Amino acid sequence: MCVLAQLGGQLITSVRNGHSVTDPLLTRCPLNYERTFYPYGYPARIRSNSPLTLQAAESSWGTYRQLEDEPPLDIRLLISDSDSLKCVEPPVFRSQGHLLSIVADRENFASLDLQCGFAFGWATTATAKNQGYFRQCLLDVMVYPLLEIRNLVSLHAACLIFQGKGTLLAGASGAGKSSLSYACARRGWTFVSDDTSAFRRNLSEPRVIGHPHKFRFRDNAATLFPELKGHACAISGYGKPTVEVLTHTIAAIQTAEESSVDAIVFLNRHDHKSGPPQLLPLTTDESWERLSASIWAVQMTSFEERLEALERLLAVPTFEMRYSELAPAIGLLEGLLPELPD
């Protein structure tokens, strides 16, 4: 109790039976702004003391529709009236048991109860106004781990459909997932997701739930795709200059919210020397080594369930594609996919 009595910061005072009661932990801060959103189709109730939180949630998930009917996640992200400068450093993540902490600094942080589907956090006004950082480094990462624990397996991969065959384009940051997926979409492929693909782990045959409402590019995307010139570049919270483009603003892009997974292609531009692109079949062990790094570990049974779902996913054909130019790479994929078994 002595520690609690020494807590600094803003105090909220309420009255009970004529006596004032201070609230050093700010547990009674009114949450007057509330709305339910549907990331990946699952309900998440977002509550805050500021419209800035709902504004960020609208940017992240306002175009998603409800696909699943289950109790919503309980997400509370509050804004302080601190006059501190905006936070720009990426957060640190740590977990033990069923708890996960996300800490950028002493005024910008969040705590998640992975078991209960509950999360709360605080951010300064300056940080919240920096909406790109606020979304990527606080709000989004308060929601996605909870969904992952309950329902999903997420991979660093784009997803597109060509002639009815769903394909994951996987690879490390800088492998070209967004550029190649956008080039495929411009050529008539159906776009499902450009950076992260999530699938329900309880299905025997994995189906990706996408986010086809936006593309994210590196800041030099306009050199490859002139129509993107003029789109604003927002600095990512993780240090990479990023351009975010809404799909509906681009002419003739076909989209889908879900897809089967009929092939996985790991992109490799680093080892391509010269000449036409190459497709190299991979063994299950080789594919496992590359994909398993996407599965973040927690001390909960859901970790094993996610690994089992990943093993089922690797029943589909997997390849490495070494390439440099987009058009030949797309042509190679268009020759491969129709030959895959249904």
C-alpha positions as CSV (number, residue, x, y, z in Angstrom):
1,M,0.0,0.0,0.0
2,C,2.9,2.3,0.7
3,V,4.0,1.9,-2.9
4,L,0.6,2.7,-4.2
5,A,0.4,5.8,-2.1
6,Q,3.6,7.1,-3.7
7,L,2.3,6.8,-7.3
8,G,2.6,10.0,-9.2
9,G,0.8,11.3,-12.2
10,Q,-2.7,12.5,-12.7
11,L,-5.2,11.7,-10.0
12,I,-8.9,11.2,-10.6
13,T,-11.0,11.9,-7.5
14,S,-14.5,10.5,-7.0
15,V,-16.9,10.8,-4.1
16,R,-18.3,8.0,-2.0
17,N,-20.7,8.6,0.9
18,G,-19.4,12.2,1.2
19,H,-15.7,11.2,1.2
20,S,-13.3,11.8,-1.7
21,V,-11.5,8.8,-3.1
22,T,-8.3,9.3,-5.2
23,D,-7.5,7.0,-8.1
24,P,-3.7,6.9,-8.6
25,L,-4.0,4.0,-11.0
26,L,-6.6,5.8,-13.1
27,T,-8.9,2.9,-13.1
28,R,-12.0,5.2,-13.0
29,C,-11.0,7.2,-16.1
30,P,-14.3,7.5,-18.1
31,L,-14.2,5.5,-21.4
32,N,-16.7,7.6,-23.3
33,Y,-15.6,6.5,-26.8
34,E,-16.5,3.0,-27.8
35,R,-17.0,1.0,-31.0
36,T,-16.8,-2.7,-32.1
37,F,-14.5,-3.4,-35.1
38,Y,-13.9,-6.7,-36.9
39,P,-10.2,-7.4,-37.6
40,Y,-10.0,-10.5,-39.7
41,G,-13.8,-10.7,-39.2
42,Y,-13.6,-11.3,-35.4
43,P,-15.2,-8.8,-33.0
44,A,-13.1,-6.5,-30.9
45,R,-14.6,-3.8,-28.7
46,I,-12.4,-0.8,-28.6
47,R,-12.8,1.6,-25.7
48,S,-11.0,4.9,-24.9
49,N,-11.2,8.3,-23.3
50,S,-10.3,9.9,-26.6
51,P,-11.6,9.9,-30.2
52,L,-8.0,9.5,-31.4
53,T,-8.2,5.8,-30.5
54,L,-11.3,5.2,-32.5
55,Q,-9.9,7.2,-35.4
56,A,-6.9,4.8,-35.5
57,A,-9.1,1.7,-35.2
58,E,-11.2,3.0,-38.2
59,S,-8.0,3.3,-40.3
60,S,-6.9,-0.2,-39.3
61,W,-10.2,-2.1,-39.5
62,G,-13.1,0.1,-40.6
63,T,-13.4,-1.8,-43.9
64,Y,-13.7,-5.2,-42.3
65,R,-17.1,-6.9,-42.0
66,Q,-18.1,-9.4,-39.3
67,L,-17.4,-13.0,-40.3
68,E,-17.4,-14.7,-36.9
69,D,-20.0,-14.5,-34.0
70,E,-18.2,-14.9,-30.7
71,P,-17.6,-12.8,-27.6
72,P,-15.6,-9.7,-28.5
73,L,-12.1,-8.9,-27.4
74,D,-12.0,-6.2,-24.7
75,I,-9.4,-3.5,-25.8
76,R,-8.9,-0.3,-23.7
77,L,-6.4,2.2,-25.0
78,L,-6.4,5.5,-23.2
79,I,-4.8,8.8,-24.0
80,S,-3.0,10.9,-21.3
81,D,-2.8,14.7,-21.3
82,S,0.9,14.5,-20.9
83,D,2.8,17.2,-22.8
84,S,5.7,14.7,-23.6
85,L,6.9,14.5,-27.2
86,K,5.6,11.7,-29.4
87,C,7.2,8.3,-29.0
88,V,9.2,7.2,-32.1
89,E,11.1,4.2,-30.8
90,P,9.6,0.7,-31.6
91,P,8.2,-1.1,-28.5
92,V,9.8,-4.0,-26.7
93,F,7.7,-7.2,-26.3
94,R,8.0,-9.6,-23.4
95,S,5.8,-12.5,-22.2
96,Q,5.5,-15.0,-19.3
97,G,2.6,-17.3,-18.8
98,H,-0.5,-15.8,-20.3
99,L,0.6,-12.2,-20.0
100,L,2.3,-10.1,-22.7
101,S,3.8,-6.6,-22.2
102,I,4.4,-4.0,-24.9
103,V,6.6,-1.1,-23.8
104,A,7.8,1.8,-25.9
105,D,8.5,4.0,-22.9
106,R,7.1,4.9,-19.5
107,E,4.1,6.7,-21.0
108,N,3.4,4.5,-24.0
109,F,2.8,0.9,-23.2
110,A,0.2,-1.9,-23.1
111,S,-0.5,-5.1,-21.2
112,L,-2.3,-8.1,-22.6
113,D,-4.0,-11.0,-20.9
114,L,-3.8,-13.6,-23.7
115,Q,-6.0,-16.1,-21.8
116,C,-9.0,-13.7,-21.2
117,G,-8.9,-11.7,-24.5
118,F,-8.3,-8.5,-22.6
119,A,-5.8,-5.7,-23.1
120,F,-5.3,-2.1,-21.8
121,G,-2.7,0.5,-22.6
122,W,-1.8,4.2,-22.3
123,A,-0.3,6.6,-24.8
124,T,0.4,10.3,-24.8
125,T,-1.6,12.7,-26.9
126,A,1.4,13.4,-29.2
127,T,2.0,9.7,-29.8
128,A,-1.7,9.2,-30.5
129,K,-1.7,12.0,-33.1
130,N,1.1,10.2,-34.9
131,Q,-1.5,7.8,-36.1
132,G,0.8,5.5,-38.2
133,Y,3.0,4.8,-35.2
134,F,0.1,4.7,-32.8
135,R,-1.6,2.0,-34.9
136,Q,1.4,-0.2,-35.8
137,C,3.2,-0.1,-32.4
138,L,0.3,0.0,-29.9
139,L,-3.3,-0.5,-31.1
140,D,-2.7,-3.2,-33.8
141,V,-0.4,-5.2,-31.6
142,M,-2.8,-5.1,-28.7
143,V,-5.4,-6.9,-30.9
144,Y,-3.6,-9.3,-33.2
145,P,-1.9,-11.4,-30.5
146,L,-5.2,-12.0,-28.8
147,L,-6.8,-13.1,-32.1
148,E,-3.7,-15.3,-32.7
149,I,-4.1,-17.1,-29.4
150,R,-7.8,-17.6,-29.8
151,N,-8.2,-18.6,-33.5
152,L,-5.4,-18.0,-35.9
153,V,-1.9,-18.7,-37.3
154,S,-0.3,-15.6,-39.0
155,L,2.6,-15.8,-41.4
156,H,4.7,-13.1,-43.1
157,A,3.3,-13.8,-46.5
158,A,1.2,-12.2,-49.2
159,C,-1.7,-14.1,-50.6
160,L,-3.2,-14.0,-54.1
161,I,-5.4,-16.2,-56.3
162,F,-4.7,-17.1,-59.9
163,Q,-7.2,-19.3,-61.8
164,G,-8.8,-20.5,-58.6
165,K,-5.5,-21.4,-56.9
166,G,-4.4,-19.6,-53.8
167,T,-0.7,-18.9,-53.4
168,L,1.3,-17.6,-50.4
169,L,4.3,-15.4,-51.4
170,A,6.5,-15.7,-48.3
171,G,9.8,-14.2,-47.4
172,A,11.8,-12.0,-45.1
173,S,11.4,-8.2,-45.0
174,G,12.7,-6.8,-48.3
175,A,12.1,-10.0,-50.3
176,G,9.5,-8.2,-52.5
177,K,6.2,-9.6,-51.2
178,S,4.3,-6.3,-51.5
179,S,5.8,-5.3,-54.9
180,L,5.2,-8.7,-56.5
181,S,1.7,-9.1,-55.0
182,Y,0.8,-5.7,-56.4
183,A,2.3,-6.5,-59.8
184,C,0.3,-9.7,-59.8
185,A,-2.9,-7.9,-58.9
186,R,-2.3,-5.3,-61.7
187,R,-2.1,-8.3,-64.1
188,G,-5.5,-9.7,-63.1
189,W,-4.8,-11.9,-60.1
190,T,-7.2,-11.6,-57.2
191,F,-5.6,-9.8,-54.2
192,V,-6.1,-11.2,-50.7
193,S,-3.2,-9.9,-48.6
194,D,0.2,-8.2,-49.2
195,D,2.3,-8.8,-46.1
196,T,0.6,-10.9,-43.5
197,S,-1.7,-13.9,-44.1
198,A,-3.7,-15.4,-41.3
199,F,-5.6,-18.7,-41.4
200,R,-7.9,-20.4,-38.9
201,R,-6.0,-23.1,-37.2
202,N,-9.0,-25.4,-36.5
203,L,-9.6,-26.2,-40.2
204,S,-8.2,-29.4,-41.8
205,E,-7.5,-27.4,-45.0
206,P,-6.2,-24.0,-44.2
207,R,-8.0,-21.0,-45.6
208,V,-6.4,-17.5,-45.5
209,I,-8.3,-14.6,-44.0
210,G,-6.9,-11.6,-45.8
211,H,-6.9,-7.9,-45.5
212,P,-7.4,-6.9,-49.1
213,H,-8.3,-3.3,-48.3
214,K,-4.8,-1.8,-48.5
215,F,-1.3,-2.2,-49.8
216,R,1.8,-1.2,-47.9
217,F,4.9,-0.3,-50.0
218,R,8.4,0.8,-49.4
219,D,8.9,4.5,-50.1
220,N,10.4,3.9,-53.6
221,A,7.3,2.1,-54.9
222,A,6.5,4.9,-57.4
223,T,9.7,4.0,-59.3
224,L,8.2,0.6,-60.1
225,F,4.5,1.7,-60.3
226,P,4.1,5.3,-61.6
227,E,0.4,5.4,-60.5
228,L,1.5,5.4,-56.9
229,K,3.4,8.7,-57.3
230,G,2.0,11.4,-54.9
231,H,0.9,9.0,-52.2
232,A,2.2,10.2,-48.8
233,C,5.0,8.3,-47.2
234,A,4.5,7.7,-43.4
235,I,7.5,6.6,-41.3
236,S,6.8,3.2,-39.9
237,G,7.1,2.6,-36.2
238,Y,9.6,-0.1,-37.0
239,G,12.0,2.1,-38.9
240,K,10.9,1.4,-42.5
241,P,9.5,4.3,-44.6
242,T,6.1,3.0,-45.7
243,V,3.5,4.1,-48.2
244,E,-0.1,2.9,-47.4
245,V,-2.5,2.8,-50.4
246,L,-6.2,1.8,-50.1
247,T,-7.2,-0.8,-52.7
248,H,-10.4,0.9,-53.7
249,T,-8.5,3.9,-54.9
250,I,-6.7,1.8,-57.5
251,A,-8.5,1.0,-60.7
252,A,-9.2,-2.6,-61.8
253,I,-7.9,-4.5,-58.7
254,Q,-9.9,-7.6,-57.9
255,T,-10.0,-8.6,-54.2
256,A,-11.2,-11.5,-52.0
257,E,-11.5,-11.7,-48.3
258,E,-10.5,-15.4,-48.1
259,S,-8.5,-18.0,-50.1
260,S,-7.5,-21.6,-50.1
261,V,-3.7,-22.3,-49.9
262,D,-2.6,-24.4,-52.9
263,A,1.1,-23.5,-53.0
264,I,3.7,-21.6,-51.0
265,V,6.5,-19.8,-52.8
266,F,9.4,-18.3,-50.9
267,L,10.8,-15.3,-52.6
268,N,14.6,-14.9,-53.0
269,R,16.1,-12.0,-54.8
270,H,19.4,-12.1,-53.0
271,D,20.7,-15.3,-54.6
272,H,19.5,-14.6,-58.1
273,K,22.5,-14.0,-60.3
274,S,21.2,-13.4,-63.8
275,G,18.9,-14.8,-66.5
276,P,15.3,-15.9,-66.1
277,P,13.7,-16.6,-62.7
278,Q,14.0,-20.1,-61.2
279,L,11.5,-22.2,-59.2
280,L,13.2,-24.7,-56.9
281,P,11.0,-27.3,-55.1
282,L,11.5,-27.5,-51.3
283,T,11.3,-30.4,-48.9
284,T,8.9,-30.2,-46.0
285,D,11.9,-29.8,-43.6
286,E,13.2,-26.9,-45.6
287,S,9.8,-25.2,-45.6
288,W,9.3,-25.8,-41.9
289,E,12.5,-24.1,-41.1
290,R,11.5,-21.0,-43.0
291,L,7.9,-20.8,-41.9
292,S,8.3,-21.8,-38.2
293,A,10.1,-18.5,-37.5
294,S,6.8,-16.7,-38.0
295,I,5.2,-18.4,-35.1
296,W,6.0,-16.5,-31.9
297,A,6.1,-18.6,-28.8
298,V,4.0,-18.3,-25.6
299,Q,3.7,-20.5,-22.6
300,M,0.2,-21.7,-23.5
301,T,-1.3,-24.7,-25.2
302,S,-2.2,-22.6,-28.2
303,F,1.5,-22.5,-29.2
304,E,1.4,-26.3,-29.9
305,E,-1.9,-25.9,-31.6
306,R,-0.4,-23.3,-34.0
307,L,2.6,-25.6,-34.7
308,E,0.2,-28.4,-35.6
309,A,-1.8,-26.2,-37.9
310,L,1.5,-25.1,-39.6
311,E,2.4,-28.8,-40.2
312,R,-1.0,-29.2,-42.0
313,L,-0.3,-26.2,-44.1
314,L,3.0,-27.7,-45.3
315,A,1.1,-30.5,-47.0
316,V,0.8,-28.2,-50.1
317,P,3.6,-27.9,-52.6
318,T,6.3,-25.4,-51.6
319,F,9.0,-23.7,-53.7
320,E,11.7,-21.1,-53.7
321,M,11.6,-18.6,-56.5
322,R,14.9,-16.8,-57.3
323,Y,14.1,-13.7,-59.4
324,S,15.0,-10.1,-60.1
325,E,12.4,-8.8,-62.6
326,L,8.7,-8.8,-61.8
327,A,7.2,-9.6,-65.2
328,P,9.2,-12.8,-65.8
329,A,8.6,-13.9,-62.2
330,I,4.8,-13.5,-62.6
331,G,5.0,-15.5,-65.9
332,L,6.8,-18.3,-64.2
333,L,4.1,-18.5,-61.5
334,E,1.3,-18.4,-64.0
335,G,2.8,-21.5,-65.6
336,L,3.1,-23.3,-62.3
337,L,-0.2,-22.8,-60.6
338,P,-2.6,-24.3,-63.2
339,E,-0.6,-27.5,-63.1
340,L,-1.1,-27.9,-59.3
341,P,-3.5,-30.6,-58.2
342,D,-7.0,-29.5,-57.1
